[in-house]
């Protein structure tokens, strides 16, 4: 099971070296309506 980063993790990622993975996950956090998707699932 893959873990998701929270918005606080995304903020901390800005202080560390940003890998492609953290950049991608941060962008996905902003773009995807996770709560709406979870309701459907």
Secondary structure, DSSP 4 states (H G I P E B T S, - for coil): -PPPP-HHHHHHHHHS---HHHHHHHHHHHHS-HHHHHHH-
